[in-house]
Amino acid sequence: NAGVTQTPKFQVLKTGQSMTLQCAQDMNHEYMSWYRQDPGMGLRLIHYSVGAGITDQGEVPNGYNVSRSTTEDFPLRLLSAAPSQTSVYFCASRQYRTEQYFGPGTRLTVT
Amino acid sequence: KQEVTQIPAALSVPEGENLVLNCSFTDSAIYNLQWFRQDPGKGLTSLLLIQSSQREQTSGRLNASLDKSSGRSTLYIAASQPGDSATYLCAVSYGQNFVFGPGTRLSVLP
């Protein structure tokens, strides 16, 4: 099993550009989540999904969109990047009430 | 508001010492609590998961306890090694919402 994979590992964007961060898991987990990690702020939940076709907002959803068309994939879209979205982004998956597994992260810089 | 704190923020110990990391949470209506380690520039690695009905979990040299009524969890590391150096995070589950603590940065000196 590859576990949770994320692409790309690093990305630099200019303000106003759009991009999609990819996340995939091969453990048949129903629950998937996106977090961002910032110095002094810890990890914060952006969006999550409890199954294909079902998504909901977390603590900091503004500026981000998600969709879940398959169990395996959960992409995160930045529609118009802003410098405040410079962060490290982590994707995670789990089953109901079980441990979360995290991907290796995407380091995003917006200039 | 649901908040999670971790004490100490940083800890430096000589190799071989036993040590305790602390995690406190304000809302005791938790589903479970998970401990992670994070190496610099890397993702989070799961160490232990304690369900709300459990009091402790053990894995090798690690033992995690949970006291819901007092809003506390501790991670005990026995016979620490330089390879244990990392940041340790606790995450409290409230259903779909997970609240993370800020972490404890551990350095184990040879």
Interface residues (C-beta under 8 A of the other chain):
Chain A: Y31 S33 Y35 G40 G42 L43 R44 L45 Y48 V50 D56 G58 E59 F90 A92 R97 T98 E99 Q100 Y101 F102 G103 P104 G105
Chain B: Y31 N32 Q34 F36 K42 G43 L44 T45 S46 L49 Q51 L89 A91 S93 Q96 N97 F98 F100 G101 P102 G103
